[in-house]
Amino acid sequence: MPVDGLGLKSVSEGATSALPFEGEQVLHRRMRTAALAGLAFATVLGSTATGVTAAQASAPNNGPTAVISLGDSYMSGEGGRRQGNIWVSGAFDDLKEASVTRGTFDAIYRLTWHFFQDGVDIGGCHRSDVPEINGIPGVESNLNIACSGALTTHVWSTVDGGSGFKGTAPQAEQLKAMAQVNQVKAVVVSIGGNDMGFGSIIDACTHSFVSGSSCKNAQEAATISKVGEVEQNVTKALHEIRLAMSGANYSASDYQLIVQNYPTPIADSNHDMDGDRWLLGCPIQPQDTDWVVSRLMPRLEGAIRHAAATEGARFLNLRDAFKGHELCAAGAQRSPTSGHLVDPNPQPPDITHAEWVNQMPTNTGPLWGYDHEVNRLNESYHPNAFGQKVFQKCLALMFASTGDKACVNTPGVEGSEGTGGISLQPSALPTGPDIINENKWYQTGFCKDSANGYTHLCFEGDGNLRIYAGPAWQVVWATNVVRNAGNMLILQNDGQLVIYGPGGWRADAPNGNAKWASGNWGNPGSYLQVGGKGIVEIFNAAGFSTWGAGHLATPPHEGPPGS
């Protein structure tokens, strides 16, 4: 059976897996060991509870109740020491940013500020005092062991190929030690962005902005090639967490394992601010921001969703948690420029009106220089303190609910606390009589009809797929493969619709026995819908079309009889 052609970089080992199509060629995907690299914009904050010494295993009902968070910068709280975005003239420093910083540094952040490797300060875990994990009420300890820049391999235990990071043990090993001395009620995870290379992608797109070019084509190819590896690595990270908890005498029913994806960090071109994108702190071409929103973030979402399902974890979909408050969102407000005599220290908007994501510091120093004393660059595109407060409410609601959920903000009803518009909704891909979902095989002889009965997608007896439209069932599209009644059809979990010859996918057959494919691999969590206007489309996890075929049928001839 085919498996997904999926793709912030990671390590994974495995056997040859099934066949994603790329253009006219089906490619074998082989999991391989990849070089490890952190994000260009360092991510993830953790808690003060690191370096725990393993204790003797004890029953999980001993010790204080606790929730523990693992993963990267979006979980640790990177950027959470700032309360909004502010324009500063001249060089940035924390004194000029006093209005957006809760003190010079918060106490927890200061403890994880530096880490020296070979005599070079590469930055510490940068844990905040307002991380998401603080949102779960009714527990005695909120323990954050996430670390800025962490990859999935920094979660895996050492015996399974993992490694420590920035002076800390692998996060699964820290978790096991903590679980032995606490009653762990939930483990919350954010990981995978660094494996995808999110920081380097944003870096490349920023360079493209400066040069007047676009990054999306090169980054599209790069991210597609990584999606499968990202999914495999996140799955392994969750499996390592399960093993750690089992090793501390927990069964799966003793705690919640909650896995989240990433919120959309920047507004698309239909919902962004007017003005100079450089000065606004979002220096990415509009067409590239659209690619980030419609392709990059949904790829991560689909891969993480698959990994959560594989390991029986709950999935918290944060895609629309910042809706209306993304970086450079049209409805958000900015402070005026500071550093001048009239108003040297203006206050930023409150949470109800502000952006919930940190801007890129385009006004300071060498464009991509990393300043550990200011730490603005690595905080770019990360939730600020307002965003962390939103995360806290999302997680509190998730903890009190069951099943997979999407946390969504409704703009305009935020209220004075800023989170009045936050609610949970079911997080599931659409299903219905006009939908084809992943991983179901179809034999020849079936049709899917649109809801209005106008369009028909048929996998016919000759082994071809055809789209019919209109009351006369006019053919508007067909695959035209060699006739074979034994052909089989599947929407793979890499987003591709594929026709295989008799027997389905076969490793010993040319091109894996594939006869035709839609070619849009690299989009996990997709679904196909037979539309009502003669069009059939495949949509990715966020509902953006990645493939389509068909068109309106020829309208009936009008005129007098016999004309």
C-alpha positions in Angstrom: 0.0 0.0 0.0 1.4 3.4 -0.8 2.4 5.7 2.0 2.6 9.4 2.1 5.2 11.3 0.1 5.5 13.9 2.7 8.3 15.9 3.5 12.2 24.3 11.0 15.8 19.4 9.7 15.9 16.0 11.3 17.3 12.5 11.5 15.3 9.4 10.6 16.0 5.9 9.6 13.8 3.5 7.8 13.2 1.4 4.7 12.1 2.3 1.2 8.5 3.5 1.3 5.9 3.9 -1.3 5.8 6.1 -4.3 5.1 9.7 -4.6 4.7 11.1 -8.1 6.8 14.1 -9.1 5.8 15.4 -12.5 5.7 12.3 -14.8 8.0 10.2 -12.6 7.1 8.2 -9.6 9.9 8.4 -7.0 10.8 6.0 -4.3 11.2 7.8 -1.0 13.9 6.4 1.3 14.3 7.7 4.8 17.8 8.8 5.3 20.0 10.4 7.9 20.1 14.1 7.3 22.4 16.8 8.6 21.0 18.5 11.6 20.7 22.3 11.8 18.8 24.7 14.0 16.5 27.5 12.7 18.0 30.7 11.5 15.6 32.3 13.9 16.2 30.3 17.1 13.0 29.0 18.5 11.5 27.4 21.6 11.6 28.3 25.3 11.6 25.9 28.2 11.1 25.9 31.9 13.4 26.1 34.9 13.0 22.4 35.4 16.0 21.0 33.6 18.8 18.7 34.6 16.5 16.5 36.7 18.2 13.4 38.1 16.3 10.2 37.4 14.7 8.8 40.5 13.6 5.3 41.2 10.4 4.4 39.3 7.3 5.0 41.3 3.6 4.8 40.8 2.3 7.8 38.9 -0.1 8.8 41.8 2.9 10.0 43.9 4.1 13.5 44.0 2.4 16.8 42.9 0.2 17.0 39.9 1.9 18.4 36.8 1.7 19.2 33.2 4.9 19.1 31.1 5.7 20.7 27.8 8.3 19.6 25.3 9.6 20.7 21.9 10.8 23.8 20.3 10.5 27.6 20.5 6.7 27.8 20.0 6.3 25.8 23.1 9.1 27.2 25.2 7.8 30.8 24.7 10.5 32.4 22.5 9.5 36.0 22.1 7.0 35.9 24.9 8.9 38.6 26.9 7.5 41.2 24.5 4.1 42.7 24.6 3.4 43.9 21.0 5.4 45.3 18.1 6.8 48.8 18.2 8.7 50.9 15.6 12.1 52.1 16.9 14.3 54.6 15.1 18.0 53.9 15.3 19.6 50.9 17.0 17.4 48.5 19.0 18.2 48.0 22.6 16.1 46.8 25.6 16.0 50.3 27.1 14.2 51.7 24.0 12.0 48.7 24.1 11.0 49.1 27.7 7.3 49.6 26.7 7.2 46.2 25.0 9.3 44.2 27.5 8.1 43.1 30.9 11.2 44.4 32.7 14.6 44.1 31.1 14.4 40.3 31.2 11.9 38.1 33.0 13.5 35.9 35.6 13.0 32.6 33.8 14.2 33.9 30.4 17.4 35.3 32.1 18.3 31.8 33.4 18.2 30.3 29.9 19.7 33.3 28.1 23.1 32.0 27.1 24.7 28.7 26.1 28.3 28.6 25.2 29.5 25.9 22.7 33.3 25.8 21.9 33.6 29.2 23.5 30.9 30.7 21.3 27.6 31.9 22.7 25.0 30.2 20.5 22.0 31.3 22.6 20.2 29.3 25.3 16.8 27.7 25.4 15.2 31.2 25.9 12.3 30.0 28.1 9.7 32.6 29.0 7.7 33.2 32.1 4.5 33.2 30.0 4.7 29.9 28.1 1.6 28.1 26.9 1.9 25.4 29.5 0.9 27.9 32.2 -2.6 27.9 30.8 -3.7 24.6 32.3 -5.4 25.3 35.6 -5.8 23.1 38.6 -2.3 21.5 38.6 0.5 22.1 41.1 3.4 22.3 38.6 3.7 23.6 35.1 7.1 22.2 33.8 8.5 23.5 30.5 11.5 21.6 29.1 11.2 22.9 25.5 14.3 24.5 24.1 14.7 27.1 21.4 16.0 25.6 18.1 15.1 22.0 19.1 14.8 19.3 16.5 12.9 16.1 16.8 16.2 14.3 17.5 16.5 16.4 20.7 13.3 14.7 21.9 14.4 11.2 21.2 16.2 9.2 23.9 20.0 8.6 23.5 19.5 4.9 23.0 17.3 5.5 20.1 19.5 8.0 18.3 18.6 11.2 20.1 21.0 13.7 21.6 21.1 16.4 24.2 20.8 20.0 23.3 22.3 23.2 24.7 23.5 21.5 27.8 20.3 19.6 28.5 19.5 15.8 28.2 17.2 14.6 25.5 13.7 15.8 26.3 12.2 12.3 26.5 14.8 11.4 29.2 14.0 14.6 31.1 10.3 13.7 30.9 10.8 10.2 32.3 12.7 11.6 35.3 10.0 14.2 36.0 7.2 11.7 35.5 8.7 9.5 38.3 8.3 12.3 40.9 5.1 14.0 39.7 1.6 13.0 38.8 1.7 13.9 35.1 -1.8 14.8 33.9 -0.7 16.0 30.4 2.3 16.1 28.1 2.0 18.9 25.5 4.3 18.9 22.4 5.2 21.3 19.6 7.9 19.9 17.3 8.7 19.6 13.6 9.1 23.2 12.4 12.8 23.1 12.8 13.0 19.8 11.0 11.2 21.5 8.1 13.8 24.3 8.2 11.2 27.1 9.0 13.9 29.6 10.0 16.0 29.1 6.9 12.9 29.3 4.7 12.0 32.7 6.2 15.7 33.7 5.9 15.6 32.8 2.2 12.4 34.6 1.6 13.7 37.7 3.3 16.8 37.7 1.1 14.5 37.4 -1.9 12.5 40.4 -0.8 15.7 42.5 -0.6 16.8 41.3 -4.1 13.3 41.9 -5.5 12.8 38.3 -6.4 10.6 35.5 -5.1 11.4 32.5 -2.9 8.3 30.4 -3.3 9.4 28.2 -6.2 12.7 27.1 -4.7 11.2 26.7 -1.3 8.2 24.7 -2.7 10.5 22.1 -4.0 12.6 22.1 -0.8 9.7 21.7 1.5 8.0 19.0 -0.5 11.2 16.9 -0.3 11.2 17.1 3.5 7.6 16.5 4.4 7.8 12.7 4.6 10.9 12.9 6.8 9.2 15.5 9.0 6.2 13.2 9.6 8.4 10.2 10.3 10.5 12.1 12.8 7.6 13.7 14.6 6.0 10.3 14.9 9.2 8.9 16.4 9.3 11.8 18.8 5.8 11.0 20.0 6.7 7.4 20.3 9.7 8.2 22.4 7.4 10.2 24.7 5.1 7.2 25.0 8.0 5.0 25.9 9.3 7.5 28.5 5.9 7.6 30.2 5.6 3.8 30.0 9.0 3.5 31.6 7.8 5.7 34.5 4.9 3.3 35.0 2.2 5.2 33.2 -0.4 3.7 30.9 -1.8 5.8 28.0 -5.0 6.4 29.9 -3.1 8.0 32.9 -2.3 11.2 31.0 -3.2 13.2 27.9 -0.7 13.5 25.1 -1.5 16.7 23.2 0.3 17.5 20.0 -0.1 20.9 18.3 0.7 22.4 15.0 1.8 26.0 14.4 -0.4 29.1 14.0 -0.4 31.0 10.7 2.3 33.6 11.6 1.8 36.2 8.9 -1.2 37.7 7.1 -1.7 36.7 3.4 -1.9 39.3 0.7 -5.7 39.7 0.9 -5.5 40.6 4.6 -2.3 42.5 5.1 -1.4 46.0 6.2 -0.8 48.8 3.6 2.7 50.2 3.8 6.4 49.4 3.4 6.8 45.8 4.3 10.4 46.4 5.4 9.4 49.1 7.9 6.4 46.9 9.0 8.8 44.1 10.0 7.4 41.6 7.5 9.9 41.8 4.6 8.5 39.0 2.4 7.0 39.4 -1.0 3.1 39.2 -1.0 3.2 36.1 -3.3 5.6 34.5 -0.9 3.5 35.2 2.1 0.6 33.6 0.2 2.8 30.5 -0.3 3.7 30.4 3.4 0.0 30.5 4.3 -1.4 28.2 1.6 1.4 25.6 1.2 4.2 25.7 3.9 2.0 25.9 7.0 -0.6 23.3 5.8 2.3 20.9 5.0 3.4 21.0 8.6 -0.1 20.7 9.8 -0.8 17.6 7.7 2.4 15.9 8.8 1.9 16.6 12.5 -1.8 15.6 12.2 -0.7 12.2 10.7 1.9 11.7 13.4 -0.5 12.4 16.2 -3.0 9.9 14.8 -0.3 7.3 14.4 0.6 7.5 18.1 -2.9 7.9 19.4 -2.3 11.5 20.6 -4.8 14.3 20.6 -4.3 17.0 17.9 -4.6 20.7 18.7 -4.9 22.7 15.5 -3.7 26.2 16.1 -3.8 27.3 12.4 -6.4 30.1 13.0 -5.7 30.9 16.6 -4.2 34.3 15.7 -6.7 35.1 13.0 -6.9 38.9 12.5 -3.7 39.4 14.7 -1.1 37.8 12.5 2.1 39.7 11.7 1.2 42.6 9.4 -2.6 41.8 9.6 -4.7 44.6 8.2 -7.0 44.8 11.3 -4.1 45.0 13.8 -2.6 48.3 15.1 1.0 49.4 15.4 2.7 51.9 17.7 4.2 55.1 16.2 8.0 55.3 15.8 9.8 55.7 19.1 13.3 57.1 19.8 12.4 60.7 19.0 12.1 63.7 21.3 8.3 64.1 21.1 7.5 60.5 22.1 10.6 58.5 23.0 8.7 55.6 24.5 5.2 55.2 23.1 3.0 52.4 24.4 2.0 49.6 22.0 -1.7 48.7 21.5 -3.3 46.4 24.0 -3.9 42.7 23.3 -7.4 43.4 21.8 -5.9 45.4 18.9 -2.2 44.4 18.6 -0.4 41.9 16.5 0.2 38.6 18.4 3.4 37.8 16.5 6.8 39.5 16.7 8.0 41.4 13.7 11.5 41.0 12.2 13.9 43.7 13.4 14.7 45.3 10.0 15.9 48.5 11.6 18.8 47.2 13.5 22.4 46.2 12.8 23.6 43.9 10.1 20.4 42.6 8.5 20.7 39.0 9.6 23.3 39.4 12.4 22.5 37.4 15.6 22.7 39.6 18.6 22.4 37.6 21.8 22.1 40.6 24.0 19.1 42.0 22.1 17.7 38.7 20.7 15.3 40.3 18.4 16.1 38.2 15.3 15.4 34.8 16.9 12.1 36.1 18.3 10.9 37.1 14.8 7.7 35.4 13.6 7.2 34.0 17.1 4.2 34.7 19.4 4.8 37.7 21.7 3.3 37.7 25.2 -0.2 38.4 23.8 0.2 35.4 21.5 1.3 33.2 24.4 -1.8 34.3 26.4 -3.9 33.1 23.5 -2.1 29.8 23.4 -2.7 29.4 27.2 -6.5 29.7 26.7 -6.4 27.3 23.7 -4.6 24.7 25.8 -6.8 25.2 28.8 -9.9 24.6 26.7 -8.2 21.6 25.0 -7.2 20.0 28.4 -10.9 20.2 29.5 -12.2 18.7 26.3 -11.9 15.4 24.5 -10.9 14.5 21.0 -9.0 16.5 18.3 -9.8 20.2 18.3 -9.1 23.4 16.4 -8.6 26.6 18.4 -9.9 29.5 16.4 -10.1 33.3 17.1 -13.1 35.2 15.9 -11.9 38.8 15.1 -14.0 41.6 16.6 -15.2 39.8 19.8 -11.8 39.6 21.6 -13.1 41.7 24.5 -10.9 43.5 27.0 -8.9 40.4 27.9 -8.1 39.8 24.2 -9.2 36.1 24.3 -13.0 36.5 24.1 -13.0 35.3 20.6 -11.1 32.1 21.3 -13.1 28.9 21.0 -12.6 25.2 20.2 -14.1 23.6 17.1 -13.8 20.0 15.9 -10.6 19.4 14.0 -11.4 16.9 11.3 -11.1 16.7 7.5 -14.4 17.0 5.7 -16.3 13.8 4.9 -19.4 13.2 2.9 -20.9 11.7 -0.3 -19.0 14.1 -2.5 -15.6 13.6 -0.6 -12.8 11.1 -1.1 -10.5 10.8 2.0 -7.1 9.4 2.3 -6.0 5.8 2.2 -9.1 4.1 0.8 -8.8 1.8 -2.2 -11.3 2.0 -5.0 -11.9 -0.7 -7.6 -13.2 0.1 -11.1 -16.9 0.8 -11.5 -17.7 3.5 -8.9 -18.7 7.1 -9.2 -18.7 10.1 -6.8 -21.3 12.8 -7.5 -21.3 16.5 -6.5 -23.9 17.5 -4.0 -26.0 19.2 -6.7 -25.7 16.2 -9.1 -24.0 18.3 -11.8 -20.6 16.7 -11.7 -19.6 13.0 -11.7 -16.2 11.5 -11.0 -16.1 7.9 -12.3 -13.4 5.3 -12.1 -14.7 3.2 -15.0 -14.4 -0.4 -16.1 -11.5 0.3 -18.5 -9.4 1.5 -15.6 -9.6 5.2 -16.4 -10.8 8.1 -14.3 -13.2 10.5 -16.0 -15.1 13.7 -15.0 -18.6 14.2 -16.4 -20.6 17.4 -16.2 -24.1 18.5 -17.0 -27.4 16.6 -17.4 -26.1 14.9 -20.5 -23.0 13.6 -18.7 -20.6 15.3 -21.0 -16.9 14.1 -20.6 -14.9 17.2 -19.5 -11.7 15.4 -18.5 -10.1 11.9 -18.5 -6.8 10.2 -17.6 -6.5 8.2 -20.8 -4.3 5.4 -19.4 -4.0 2.0 -21.1 -7.2 0.1 -20.6 -7.1 -2.4 -17.7 -10.1 -3.5 -15.8 -7.9 -4.5 -12.8 -6.6 -0.9 -12.1 -7.0 0.5 -8.6 -7.5 4.1 -7.4 -6.4 5.7 -4.1 -6.0 9.2 -2.6 -2.6 8.6 -0.9 -1.8 10.3 2.4 0.8 12.4 0.6 -2.1 14.3 -1.2 -1.8 12.5 -4.6 -4.6 10.7 -6.4 -3.0 7.7 -8.1 -4.1 5.0 -10.4 -2.2 1.7 -9.9 -2.3 -1.4 -12.0 -3.7 -4.7 -10.8 -2.4 -5.5 -7.3 -1.9 -1.8 -6.3 1.5 -0.6 -5.4 4.3 -3.1 -6.1 7.9 -2.5 -5.3 9.0 -4.9 -8.1 7.1 -3.1 -10.8 8.3 -0.1 -12.9 7.3 3.1 -11.2 5.8 1.0 -8.4 3.0 -0.1 -10.8 1.6 3.5 -10.9 -0.2 4.3 -14.2 -1.2 7.9 -13.5 -0.9 10.4 -10.6 -2.1 13.9 -9.9 1.5 15.0 -9.1 0.7 17.1 -6.1 2.6 15.0 -3.5 3.9 16.6 -0.4 0.5 17.6 1.0 -0.4 15.3 3.8 -3.9 15.5 5.3 -5.6 16.2 1.9 -9.1 15.3 0.7 -10.8 15.3 -2.7 -14.1 17.0 -3.4 -16.4 16.6 -6.4 -17.5 20.2 -7.0 -20.8 21.4 -8.3 -19.5 23.2 -11.4 -17.8 20.4 -13.3 -14.6 20.7 -11.3 -12.9 18.1 -9.1 -10.2 19.4 -6.7 -7.8 18.1 -4.1 -7.5 20.4 -1.1 -4.7 20.4 1.5 -5.1 20.3 5.3 -5.9 24.0 5.4 -8.4 23.8 2.6 -6.3 25.3 -0.3 -6.5 23.6 -3.7 -3.4 21.7 -4.8 -4.9 20.1 -7.9 -7.9 20.4 -10.0 -9.4 19.1 -13.3 -12.6 19.4 -15.4 -14.7 22.4 -16.4 -18.3 23.4 -17.1 -20.0 21.3 -19.6 -20.9 22.8 -23.0 -24.2 24.7 -22.5 -27.2 23.2 -24.4 -27.7 24.6 -27.9 -30.3 27.3 -28.0 -32.4 28.2 -31.1 -35.4 27.1 -33.1 -35.8 23.3 -33.7 -33.5 22.0 -36.4 -31.2 25.1 -36.2 
